[in-house]
């Protein structure tokens, strides 16, 4: 990021580290799920309850976290969330004999995880200009992909060395360390942030003609719909990829888990491409999202047409699909919320949008398991193409309303 001050760099690095740890304490269960099913004898549907649970509670928690994020210091929310997540990761290996206890612990982890993203958006949008914010959002999102690579590389090692439970102990330790860093290293950021928020709100109250401005509910509903569909695809494909590869090609579980690394590499590439085309080609965020969804549709259609053509092609196409979904996620959950900053409720709006991602994630966690169990993996892949096509259409239909919003609603002064 060019022309960024030292304090801004430290803020972006801190947020990236927070998101990194948040991710490793959230996706580790999905990473070990193939081995977990093998060791415990759980069915795919039973094992998916925890995935569905964390998605539901994470999504619901985003609403509460977003509301709190406009009222409570970010460091308090983030450090509390990390500490609670550390406790749940520590407990999970001891609840693996009961589907109910396992799912309950992971649901609580979902609530803990929800305390992190809205405060991160609040911090970044308060300190950074619009251009710097877009670059920072991509950098922070790359922290999540670094975490994914870390988890999918270290999980096979943990399984070989001590079994699948070890990864949760490592994740718990990382969360405790990060919680302490956040608690002791962010007081100045919080004080500055609060001052900036109050100033921004006062300027908004003086400048905006409230008789002219009305909230675009229909347009916002389309954004939330697209976000749900993106969540279905992003987490659904990435969570089930190792199991899909293992089932289709009957390869070793550890090798199947390693297939989860490539989607993260593609995600980083797609972040950069999405950022570039949003600036240079499709400056309308909705058209940009429609274009990326269309690319995912093409990859899904190819995978459906050539389901058993080889491990390499299947992993590459699946990685491209998830990479595209991460690109759409940057648009919808990172680039959209700052347009609402002058309302004084950016944390809540960010939480609301992000919660829809995890509504989609919850639907896919159980839904794709059911389709795969009852109709086979090829039917599941066909459903991916259908979802991408619908999402692209939703974004394209919404593009004119979004263009009007960004030109008229936001510019009212």
C-alpha positions as CSV (number, residue, x, y, z in Angstrom):
1,X,0.0,0.0,0.0
2,X,1.5,3.3,-1.1
3,X,1.4,6.6,0.7
4,X,0.4,4.9,4.0
5,X,1.8,6.2,7.3
6,X,3.6,4.1,9.9
7,X,0.6,4.2,12.3
8,X,-1.7,3.1,9.5
9,X,0.6,0.2,8.6
10,X,0.6,-0.9,12.2
11,X,-3.2,-0.8,12.3
12,X,-3.5,-2.9,9.1
13,X,-0.9,-5.4,10.4
14,X,-2.8,-5.7,13.7
15,X,-6.1,-6.2,12.0
16,X,-4.5,-8.8,9.6
17,X,-3.1,-10.7,12.6
18,X,-6.4,-10.7,14.4
19,X,-8.2,-12.0,11.3
20,X,-5.4,-14.7,10.8
21,X,-6.0,-16.0,14.4
22,X,-9.8,-15.7,14.0
23,X,-9.7,-17.9,11.0
24,X,-7.4,-20.6,12.4
25,X,-9.7,-21.0,15.4
26,X,-12.8,-21.2,13.1
27,X,-11.9,-23.3,10.1
28,X,-9.7,-25.9,11.9
29,X,-12.8,-28.2,12.4
30,X,-13.5,-28.1,8.7
31,X,-9.9,-28.9,7.9
32,X,-9.9,-32.1,10.1
33,X,-13.4,-33.1,9.2
34,X,-12.4,-35.9,6.8
35,X,-10.1,-37.4,9.5
36,X,-12.7,-36.8,12.2
37,X,-15.4,-38.7,10.3
38,X,-12.9,-41.5,9.7
39,X,-11.9,-41.8,13.4
40,X,-15.3,-41.3,15.0
41,X,-17.5,-43.1,12.5
42,X,-19.9,-40.1,12.3
43,X,-21.8,-39.7,9.1
44,X,-21.3,-36.7,6.9
45,X,-24.6,-35.3,8.0
46,X,-23.9,-35.7,11.7
47,X,-20.4,-34.2,11.3
48,X,-21.9,-31.3,9.4
49,X,-24.1,-30.2,12.4
50,X,-21.1,-28.4,13.9
51,X,-20.4,-26.6,10.6
52,X,-24.0,-25.5,10.4
53,X,-24.1,-24.5,14.0
54,X,-21.0,-22.3,13.9
55,X,-22.3,-20.6,10.7
56,X,-25.7,-19.9,12.2
57,X,-24.4,-18.5,15.5
58,X,-21.6,-16.6,13.8
59,X,-24.1,-15.0,11.5
60,X,-26.6,-14.2,14.2
61,X,-23.7,-12.9,16.4
62,X,-22.7,-10.5,13.7
63,X,-25.9,-8.5,14.2
64,X,-25.3,-8.1,17.9
65,X,-21.6,-7.5,17.4
66,X,-22.3,-4.9,14.8
67,X,-24.7,-3.1,17.2
68,X,-22.1,-3.3,20.0
69,X,-19.4,-2.2,17.6
70,X,-20.9,1.3,17.3
71,X,-20.9,1.6,21.1
72,X,-18.1,-0.5,22.6
73,X,-14.3,-0.1,22.1
74,X,-13.1,-2.5,19.4
75,X,-10.3,-3.8,21.6
76,X,-12.8,-5.0,24.2
77,X,-15.0,-6.8,21.7
78,X,-12.0,-8.4,19.8
79,X,-10.0,-9.5,22.9
80,X,-13.2,-10.9,24.5
81,X,-14.0,-12.8,21.3
82,X,-10.5,-14.3,21.0
83,X,-10.5,-15.4,24.7
84,X,-13.9,-17.1,24.3
85,X,-12.8,-18.8,21.1
86,X,-9.6,-20.0,22.8
87,X,-11.7,-21.7,25.5
88,X,-14.0,-23.4,23.0
89,X,-11.1,-24.7,20.9
90,X,-9.6,-26.1,24.1
91,X,-12.9,-27.9,24.9
92,X,-13.8,-29.3,21.6
93,X,-11.5,-32.4,21.6
94,X,-13.1,-33.5,24.9
95,X,-16.6,-33.4,23.5
96,X,-16.0,-35.4,20.3
97,X,-18.0,-38.4,21.5
98,X,-21.3,-36.5,21.5
99,X,-22.7,-34.8,18.5
100,X,-24.8,-32.5,20.8
101,X,-21.8,-31.4,22.9
102,X,-19.5,-31.0,19.9
103,X,-22.1,-28.9,18.1
104,X,-22.9,-26.8,21.2
105,X,-19.2,-25.9,21.8
106,X,-18.8,-25.0,18.2
107,X,-21.9,-22.8,18.2
108,X,-20.5,-20.9,21.2
109,X,-17.3,-20.5,19.2
110,X,-19.4,-19.0,16.4
111,X,-20.7,-16.3,18.8
112,X,-17.1,-15.6,20.0
113,X,-15.9,-15.3,16.4
114,X,-18.6,-12.8,15.6
115,X,-17.0,-10.3,17.9
116,X,-14.1,-9.6,15.5
117,X,-15.1,-8.5,12.0
118,X,-17.4,-5.5,12.6
119,X,-14.8,-3.8,15.0
120,X,-12.1,-4.4,12.4
121,X,-14.2,-2.7,9.7
122,X,-14.9,0.1,12.2
123,X,-11.2,0.7,12.9
124,X,-10.1,0.6,9.3
125,X,-12.9,2.8,7.9
126,X,-12.3,5.4,10.7
127,X,-8.6,5.8,10.1
128,X,-8.2,5.2,6.3
129,X,-9.3,7.0,3.2
130,X,-11.6,5.2,0.8
131,X,-8.7,4.2,-1.5
132,X,-6.5,3.1,1.4
133,X,-9.4,1.2,2.9
134,X,-9.9,-0.9,-0.2
135,X,-6.2,-1.9,-0.2
136,X,-6.3,-2.5,3.5
137,X,-9.4,-4.7,3.2
138,X,-7.6,-6.9,0.7
139,X,-4.5,-7.1,2.9
140,X,-6.6,-8.1,6.0
141,X,-8.5,-10.6,3.9
142,X,-5.2,-12.1,2.8
143,X,-4.6,-12.8,6.5
144,X,-7.5,-15.2,6.4
145,X,-6.0,-17.0,3.4
146,X,-2.6,-17.2,5.1
147,X,-4.5,-18.8,8.0
148,X,-6.1,-21.3,5.7
149,X,-2.8,-22.3,4.2
150,X,-1.3,-22.6,7.7
151,X,-4.2,-24.8,8.9
152,X,-4.3,-27.1,5.8
153,X,-0.5,-27.5,5.9
154,X,-0.2,-28.2,9.6
155,X,-3.2,-30.4,10.0
156,X,-1.7,-33.4,8.2
157,X,1.4,-33.0,10.3
158,X,-0.7,-32.9,13.5
159,X,-2.7,-36.0,12.4
160,X,0.5,-37.9,11.7
161,X,2.2,-36.8,14.9
162,X,-0.6,-36.9,17.5
163,X,-4.0,-37.1,15.8
164,X,-6.6,-34.6,14.8
165,X,-7.1,-33.1,18.3
166,X,-3.7,-31.4,18.4
167,X,-4.7,-28.7,16.0
168,X,-7.3,-27.4,18.4
169,X,-4.8,-27.1,21.2
170,X,-2.4,-25.1,18.9
171,X,-5.3,-22.9,17.8
172,X,-6.3,-22.2,21.4
173,X,-2.8,-21.1,22.3
174,X,-2.7,-18.8,19.4
175,X,-6.0,-17.2,20.3
176,X,-4.9,-16.5,23.9
177,X,-1.7,-14.8,22.7
178,X,-3.5,-12.7,20.2
179,X,-6.1,-11.7,22.8
180,X,-3.3,-10.4,25.1
181,X,-1.7,-8.5,22.2
182,X,-5.0,-6.8,21.3
183,X,-5.7,-5.9,25.0
184,X,-2.4,-4.3,25.5
185,X,-1.5,-2.8,22.1
186,X,-4.6,-1.0,21.0
187,X,-5.5,1.7,23.6
188,X,-4.4,4.7,21.4
189,X,-6.2,3.3,18.4
190,X,-9.4,3.1,20.4
191,X,-9.1,6.6,21.8
192,X,-8.4,8.1,18.4
193,X,-11.2,6.0,16.8
194,X,-13.8,7.2,19.3
195,X,-12.9,10.8,18.6
196,X,-13.0,10.3,14.9
197,X,-16.4,8.6,15.0
198,X,-17.9,11.4,17.0
199,X,-16.5,14.0,14.7
200,X,-17.8,12.1,11.6
201,X,-21.2,11.8,13.1
202,X,-21.4,15.5,13.9
203,X,-20.4,16.4,10.4
204,X,-23.0,14.0,9.0
205,X,-25.7,15.5,11.1
206,X,-24.9,19.0,9.9
207,X,-24.3,18.2,6.2
208,X,-27.0,15.7,5.2
209,X,-30.5,16.8,4.2
210,X,-32.5,14.1,5.9
211,X,-35.7,15.1,4.1
212,X,-34.0,14.1,0.8
213,X,-32.1,10.9,1.9
214,X,-34.0,7.7,2.4
215,X,-32.5,4.3,3.0
216,X,-32.5,2.1,-0.2
217,X,-34.1,-1.0,1.3
218,X,-34.8,-2.9,-1.9
219,X,-31.3,-2.4,-3.2
220,X,-29.9,-3.4,0.2
221,X,-32.1,-6.6,0.1
222,X,-30.5,-7.6,-3.2
223,X,-27.0,-7.1,-1.7
224,X,-27.9,-9.3,1.3
225,X,-29.3,-11.9,-1.1
226,X,-26.1,-12.0,-3.2
227,X,-24.1,-12.2,0.1
228,X,-26.1,-15.3,1.2
229,X,-25.5,-17.0,-2.2
230,X,-21.8,-16.1,-1.9
231,X,-21.6,-17.6,1.5
232,X,-23.2,-20.8,0.3
233,X,-20.5,-21.2,-2.3
234,X,-17.5,-19.9,-0.5
235,X,-17.7,-22.0,2.7
236,X,-19.7,-24.8,1.1
237,X,-17.0,-25.6,-1.5
238,X,-14.0,-25.0,0.7
239,X,-15.4,-27.0,3.7
240,X,-16.3,-30.0,1.7
241,X,-13.4,-30.0,-0.8
242,X,-11.2,-32.4,1.1
243,X,-14.1,-34.9,1.6
244,X,-15.1,-34.5,-2.0
245,X,-11.6,-35.2,-3.3
246,X,-11.2,-38.2,-0.9
247,X,-14.6,-39.7,-2.0
248,X,-14.3,-39.2,-5.7
249,X,-10.6,-40.2,-6.2
250,X,-10.2,-42.5,-3.1
251,X,-6.9,-40.9,-2.0
252,X,-5.3,-40.8,1.4
253,X,-7.1,-38.4,3.9
254,X,-3.9,-36.4,4.6
255,X,-3.4,-35.8,0.9
256,X,-7.1,-34.8,0.5
257,X,-6.7,-32.3,3.3
258,X,-3.7,-30.8,1.6
259,X,-6.0,-30.0,-1.4
260,X,-7.4,-27.3,0.8
261,X,-4.2,-25.2,0.4
262,X,-4.7,-24.4,-3.3
263,X,-8.0,-22.5,-2.8
264,X,-6.3,-20.1,-0.5
265,X,-3.6,-19.4,-3.1
266,X,-6.3,-18.8,-5.7
267,X,-8.2,-16.6,-3.2
268,X,-5.2,-14.2,-2.8
269,X,-4.9,-14.0,-6.6
270,X,-8.6,-13.3,-6.9
271,X,-8.4,-10.6,-4.2
272,X,-5.8,-8.8,-6.3
273,X,-7.7,-9.2,-9.5
274,X,-11.0,-8.1,-7.9
275,X,-9.3,-5.0,-6.5
276,X,-7.8,-4.2,-9.9
277,X,-11.0,-4.6,-11.9
278,X,-13.1,-2.8,-9.3
279,X,-10.8,0.2,-9.9
280,X,-10.0,0.0,-13.6
281,X,-12.8,-2.0,-15.3
282,X,-16.0,-2.4,-13.3
283,X,-16.2,0.6,-11.0
284,X,-19.8,-0.4,-10.2
285,X,-19.4,-2.9,-7.3
286,X,-22.5,-4.8,-8.3
287,X,-21.3,-5.3,-11.9
288,X,-17.9,-6.3,-10.6
289,X,-19.5,-8.9,-8.4
290,X,-21.7,-10.2,-11.2
291,X,-18.6,-10.7,-13.4
292,X,-16.8,-12.7,-10.7
293,X,-19.9,-14.8,-10.0
294,X,-20.0,-15.5,-13.8
295,X,-16.4,-16.8,-13.7
296,X,-17.3,-19.1,-10.8
297,X,-20.3,-20.3,-12.8
298,X,-18.0,-21.2,-15.7
299,X,-15.6,-23.1,-13.4
300,X,-18.6,-25.0,-11.8
301,X,-20.0,-25.9,-15.2
302,X,-16.7,-27.3,-16.3
303,X,-16.3,-29.3,-13.1
304,X,-19.8,-30.8,-13.6
305,X,-19.0,-31.7,-17.2
306,X,-15.7,-33.4,-16.3
307,X,-16.3,-34.8,-12.7
308,X,-13.7,-37.5,-12.8
309,X,-11.1,-36.2,-15.2
310,X,-8.3,-36.2,-12.6
311,X,-7.4,-34.9,-9.1
312,X,-5.4,-31.9,-10.4
313,X,-8.2,-30.5,-12.7
314,X,-10.9,-31.0,-10.0
315,X,-8.8,-29.3,-7.3
316,X,-7.9,-26.4,-9.7
317,X,-11.5,-25.8,-10.7
318,X,-12.7,-26.0,-7.1
319,X,-10.0,-23.7,-6.1
320,X,-11.0,-21.2,-8.8
321,X,-14.6,-21.4,-7.6
322,X,-13.7,-20.6,-4.0
323,X,-11.2,-18.0,-5.1
324,X,-13.9,-16.2,-7.0
325,X,-16.2,-16.3,-4.0
326,X,-13.5,-14.7,-1.8
327,X,-13.2,-12.0,-4.5
328,X,-17.0,-11.4,-4.3
329,X,-16.7,-11.5,-0.5
330,X,-14.3,-8.6,-0.6
331,X,-16.7,-6.6,-2.7
332,X,-19.8,-7.3,-0.6
333,X,-18.4,-7.3,3.0
334,X,-15.4,-5.0,2.6
335,X,-16.1,-2.5,-0.1
336,X,-19.9,-2.0,0.4
337,X,-20.0,-1.0,4.1
338,X,-17.9,2.2,3.9
339,X,-20.5,3.8,1.7
340,X,-22.7,3.8,4.8
341,X,-20.1,5.3,7.1
342,X,-21.9,8.7,7.3
343,X,-24.9,7.1,8.9
344,X,-22.9,6.4,12.0
345,X,-23.8,2.7,11.9
346,X,-21.1,1.2,9.8
347,X,-20.3,-1.5,12.3
348,X,-23.9,-2.7,12.4
349,X,-24.3,-2.6,8.6
350,X,-21.0,-4.5,8.2
351,X,-22.2,-7.1,10.7
352,X,-25.5,-7.4,9.0
353,X,-23.9,-8.0,5.6
354,X,-21.3,-10.4,7.0
355,X,-24.0,-12.3,8.9
356,X,-25.7,-13.1,5.6
357,X,-22.4,-14.8,4.4
358,X,-22.9,-17.2,7.3
359,X,-26.5,-17.8,6.7
360,X,-25.3,-19.1,3.4
361,X,-22.5,-21.0,5.1
362,X,-25.1,-22.6,7.4
363,X,-27.2,-23.7,4.4
364,X,-24.3,-25.2,2.6
365,X,-22.8,-26.9,5.6
366,X,-25.8,-29.2,5.9
367,X,-27.3,-28.8,2.4
368,X,-24.3,-29.9,0.4
369,X,-23.9,-32.9,2.8
370,X,-27.5,-34.0,2.1
371,X,-27.2,-33.6,-1.7
372,X,-23.9,-35.5,-1.7
373,X,-25.2,-38.2,0.5
374,X,-28.5,-38.7,-1.4
375,X,-27.7,-37.8,-5.0
376,X,-23.9,-37.9,-5.3
377,X,-21.2,-35.4,-5.7
378,X,-21.9,-34.6,-9.4
379,X,-25.4,-33.3,-8.5
380,X,-23.7,-31.2,-5.8
381,X,-21.4,-29.6,-8.3
382,X,-24.3,-28.9,-10.6
383,X,-26.0,-27.1,-7.7
384,X,-22.9,-24.9,-7.5
385,X,-23.3,-23.8,-11.1
386,X,-27.0,-23.0,-10.6
387,X,-26.2,-20.9,-7.4
388,X,-23.5,-18.9,-9.2
389,X,-25.8,-18.2,-12.2
390,X,-28.6,-16.9,-9.9
391,X,-26.1,-14.8,-7.9
392,X,-24.7,-13.2,-11.0
393,X,-28.2,-12.3,-12.2
394,X,-29.1,-10.8,-8.8
395,X,-26.0,-8.6,-8.8
396,X,-26.5,-7.5,-12.4
397,X,-30.2,-6.6,-11.8
398,X,-29.1,-4.6,-8.7
399,X,-26.4,-2.7,-10.5
400,X,-28.5,0.3,-11.7
401,X,-29.9,0.9,-8.2
402,X,-26.4,0.7,-6.7
403,X,-25.1,3.1,-9.2
404,X,-27.8,5.6,-8.3
405,X,-27.1,5.1,-4.6
406,X,-23.4,5.7,-4.9
407,X,-23.9,8.8,-7.1
408,X,-26.9,10.4,-5.3
409,X,-27.5,9.0,-1.8
410,X,-23.9,9.1,-0.6
411,X,-23.1,12.5,-2.2
412,X,-25.9,14.3,-0.5
413,X,-24.4,17.2,1.6
